[in-house]
Amino acid sequence: MTRKYAYINQKLYIGQALKRLGISGCTRLPRLTLVYHRPGAPIGYLLLKVFIDALEARLGDHVELVEVNDAELIDSEKILVLLPCRGGHWHHLLNRVKVGKIARLPPTVIAMVFARSARARGVEKMALCYLKARRFREEQDEDIRAIVATLKHFGIEAKTLALDSMEPPKKETAVMQLEGYAVAPLAIFPGKLTETCHSILKGVRLGPLLVEGFDILLEWAYRVAREQHARPYGHYVWMI
């Protein structure tokens, strides 16, 4: 047997072995996967499509799209997660990532979005409104504190309002505590959380993150996608 045919047989043997293990020897992993939580309003899907189209145009590459509740097993070189905080959905996702580096939206970027919107509207105080996590609440609380601390660094005084459900709190308990504050829903897309937060206080209303900070989130996603190495927490944030 010539060296040429020995090499071909070796390649075939390796390929067959990989196939038996459920691994393709020639299929390239998706370079980038973006994970999101299902929007609560139709406009959210339109925003997501525009966001993905813009990201693909900048990268010159395809971006896989996965809804976090539908994530079974994700193979990708890099995974970007459009979740504002850690919690049950975050851990659900971590258990389903097979390979690749995973990055979530960092508190610094979230604070940057809301601080810019607040300053543009002449607001120096805001109420950050969010839905309490059912699991891993300590991690969610840590992320919320990081957002508030960064907002303070940007000159914005922020208080938080944690909702047990999407139903609006009683007016006498919410408005008295938050009077004079603009309301910022800690959500990626428009939906019920945004509507509930906006019903709490009359005044300056800030939209969800993809509405207020489309360009900032796009820049974050682009830079993380182009990064070759992990960066420290608080920058573009590789979490694992």
C-alpha positions as CSV (number, residue, x, y, z in Angstrom):
1,M,0.0,0.0,0.0
2,T,1.4,3.4,-1.0
3,R,1.8,6.2,1.5
4,K,-1.0,8.1,-0.3
5,Y,-3.6,5.3,0.2
6,A,-2.5,4.6,3.7
7,Y,-3.1,8.3,4.5
8,I,-6.6,8.1,3.0
9,N,-7.5,5.0,4.9
10,Q,-6.3,6.6,8.1
11,K,-8.5,9.6,7.5
12,L,-11.5,7.4,6.8
13,Y,-10.8,5.4,10.0
14,I,-10.7,8.6,12.1
15,G,-13.8,9.9,10.4
16,Q,-15.7,6.7,11.1
17,A,-14.6,6.7,14.7
18,L,-15.7,10.2,15.2
19,K,-19.1,9.4,13.6
20,R,-19.6,6.5,16.0
21,L,-19.0,9.0,18.9
22,G,-21.6,11.4,17.4
23,I,-18.9,13.8,16.4
24,S,-18.5,15.1,12.8
25,G,-14.9,15.4,11.7
26,C,-15.6,18.0,9.1
27,T,-18.5,20.1,10.3
28,R,-17.5,23.5,11.6
29,L,-19.0,24.7,14.8
30,P,-21.1,27.8,14.5
31,R,-18.8,30.7,15.3
32,L,-21.4,32.7,17.3
33,T,-24.7,31.9,18.9
34,L,-27.0,34.5,20.5
35,V,-29.4,33.3,23.3
36,Y,-32.4,35.4,24.2
37,H,-35.5,35.2,26.3
38,R,-38.8,35.1,24.4
39,P,-40.2,38.7,24.0
40,G,-43.5,39.5,25.6
41,A,-44.7,41.6,22.8
42,P,-44.6,41.3,19.0
43,I,-42.4,44.4,18.6
44,G,-39.7,42.5,20.5
45,Y,-39.3,40.0,17.7
46,L,-38.9,42.8,15.2
47,L,-36.3,44.4,17.3
48,L,-34.5,41.1,17.7
49,K,-34.5,40.6,13.9
50,V,-33.1,44.1,13.3
51,F,-30.4,43.5,15.9
52,I,-29.3,40.1,14.5
53,D,-29.3,41.5,10.9
54,A,-27.1,44.5,12.1
55,L,-24.8,42.2,14.0
56,E,-24.4,39.8,11.0
57,A,-23.7,42.7,8.7
58,R,-20.9,44.0,11.0
59,L,-19.4,40.6,11.5
60,G,-19.8,39.4,8.0
61,D,-20.9,36.1,9.4
62,H,-24.0,34.1,10.4
63,V,-25.3,34.3,13.9
64,E,-27.2,31.3,15.3
65,L,-30.3,32.3,17.4
66,V,-31.6,30.2,20.3
67,E,-34.4,30.9,22.8
68,V,-33.2,30.1,26.3
69,N,-36.2,27.9,27.1
70,D,-35.7,25.9,23.9
71,A,-31.9,25.4,24.5
72,E,-31.2,21.7,24.6
73,L,-27.5,21.4,23.7
74,I,-25.5,24.3,22.2
75,D,-22.3,23.8,20.3
76,S,-20.7,27.1,19.3
77,E,-17.4,28.8,19.5
78,K,-18.9,31.7,21.3
79,I,-22.3,32.2,23.0
80,L,-23.7,35.7,23.7
81,V,-26.6,35.8,26.2
82,L,-29.1,38.7,26.2
83,L,-30.2,38.3,29.8
84,P,-30.0,41.3,32.1
85,C,-29.3,39.2,35.3
86,R,-28.3,35.8,36.4
87,G,-31.0,33.5,37.8
88,G,-32.8,30.4,36.8
89,H,-32.6,31.0,33.1
90,W,-28.9,31.6,33.3
91,H,-28.2,28.3,35.1
92,H,-30.6,26.5,32.7
93,L,-28.5,27.7,29.9
94,L,-25.1,26.8,31.6
95,N,-26.2,23.2,31.9
96,R,-26.8,23.0,28.1
97,V,-23.7,24.5,26.8
98,K,-21.5,21.7,25.3
99,V,-18.5,23.7,24.2
100,G,-17.5,27.3,23.6
101,K,-17.1,30.5,25.6
102,I,-20.2,32.1,27.0
103,A,-20.7,35.8,27.7
104,R,-23.7,37.5,29.2
105,L,-24.7,41.2,29.1
106,P,-22.6,42.8,31.9
107,P,-24.0,45.2,34.5
108,T,-21.6,47.9,33.2
109,V,-23.2,47.9,29.8
110,I,-26.7,47.9,31.3
111,A,-25.8,50.9,33.5
112,M,-24.3,52.6,30.5
113,V,-27.5,52.4,28.6
114,F,-29.8,53.7,31.3
115,A,-27.4,56.4,32.4
116,R,-27.2,57.8,28.9
117,S,-31.0,57.7,28.5
118,A,-31.5,59.4,31.9
119,R,-29.0,62.2,31.1
120,A,-30.6,62.7,27.7
121,R,-34.0,63.3,29.4
122,G,-32.6,65.5,32.2
123,V,-33.2,62.8,34.8
124,E,-30.7,62.2,37.7
125,K,-32.8,59.7,39.7
126,M,-34.5,56.5,38.5
127,A,-36.2,53.4,39.8
128,L,-34.9,50.2,38.4
129,C,-37.8,47.9,38.1
130,Y,-37.3,44.1,37.8
131,L,-39.0,40.7,38.4
132,K,-37.6,38.7,41.3
133,A,-35.8,35.5,40.2
134,R,-37.5,32.4,41.5
135,R,-34.1,30.6,41.8
136,F,-30.6,31.8,42.4
137,R,-31.9,35.1,43.8
138,E,-28.6,35.9,45.5
139,E,-26.9,36.1,42.1
140,Q,-29.6,38.3,40.7
141,D,-29.2,40.6,43.7
142,E,-25.5,40.8,43.2
143,D,-26.0,41.8,39.6
144,I,-28.6,44.5,40.6
145,R,-26.2,45.9,43.1
146,A,-23.5,46.1,40.4
147,I,-25.9,48.0,38.1
148,V,-26.9,50.5,40.8
149,A,-23.2,51.1,41.8
150,T,-22.3,51.7,38.2
151,L,-25.2,54.1,37.7
152,K,-24.0,56.0,40.8
153,H,-20.5,56.2,39.2
154,F,-22.3,57.8,36.1
155,G,-24.0,60.3,38.4
156,I,-27.4,58.7,38.5
157,E,-29.1,57.9,41.8
158,A,-30.9,54.7,41.5
159,K,-33.3,52.8,43.7
160,T,-34.7,49.4,42.9
161,L,-38.3,48.0,42.9
162,A,-38.4,44.2,42.9
163,L,-41.7,42.8,41.6
164,D,-43.1,39.4,42.8
165,S,-45.3,39.2,39.7
166,M,-46.1,41.1,36.6
167,E,-49.2,42.6,38.3
168,P,-48.7,46.3,39.2
169,P,-48.0,47.0,42.9
170,K,-50.6,48.9,44.9
171,K,-50.4,52.6,44.1
172,E,-50.1,53.7,47.7
173,T,-47.1,51.5,48.3
174,A,-45.2,52.2,45.1
175,V,-45.8,55.8,44.2
176,M,-45.1,57.1,47.7
177,Q,-41.7,55.4,47.7
178,L,-40.7,56.3,44.1
179,E,-42.1,59.7,43.6
180,G,-39.9,61.9,41.4
181,Y,-38.0,58.9,39.9
182,A,-38.1,57.9,36.2
183,V,-38.9,54.2,35.8
184,A,-36.5,51.9,33.9
185,P,-37.6,48.3,33.3
186,L,-34.8,45.8,33.6
187,A,-35.8,43.9,30.5
188,I,-34.3,43.4,27.0
189,F,-37.5,43.7,25.0
190,P,-40.8,45.5,25.4
191,G,-43.4,43.4,27.1
192,K,-45.5,43.0,30.2
193,L,-42.7,43.9,32.6
194,T,-42.2,47.2,30.8
195,E,-46.0,47.9,30.9
196,T,-46.1,47.1,34.6
197,C,-43.1,49.3,35.4
198,H,-44.6,52.2,33.5
199,S,-47.9,51.9,35.3
200,I,-46.2,52.4,38.7
201,L,-45.1,56.0,38.3
202,K,-46.2,58.9,36.1
203,G,-43.2,60.8,34.8
204,V,-40.2,60.1,32.6
205,R,-40.4,56.6,31.2
206,L,-37.3,54.7,30.1
207,G,-37.8,51.8,27.7
208,P,-36.2,48.4,27.9
209,L,-32.5,47.9,27.0
210,L,-32.8,47.1,23.3
211,V,-35.0,50.2,22.8
212,E,-32.8,52.6,24.8
213,G,-29.4,51.2,24.0
214,F,-29.6,49.3,20.6
215,D,-26.3,50.8,19.5
216,I,-24.6,50.1,22.8
217,L,-25.7,46.5,22.9
218,L,-24.7,46.0,19.3
219,E,-21.3,47.3,20.0
220,W,-20.9,45.1,23.0
221,A,-22.0,42.0,21.0
222,Y,-19.7,42.9,18.1
223,R,-16.6,43.4,20.3
224,V,-17.2,40.2,22.3
225,A,-17.6,38.3,19.1
226,R,-14.3,39.6,17.8
227,E,-12.4,39.0,21.1
228,Q,-9.8,36.3,20.9
229,H,-9.2,36.0,24.7
230,A,-11.2,36.3,27.8
231,R,-11.5,39.7,29.5
232,P,-11.9,40.4,33.2
233,Y,-15.3,40.7,34.8
234,G,-16.8,44.1,34.1
235,H,-15.3,44.6,30.7
236,Y,-16.9,42.6,27.9
237,V,-17.2,39.7,30.4
238,W,-16.5,36.1,29.7
239,M,-18.3,34.4,32.5
240,I,-16.8,31.0,32.0
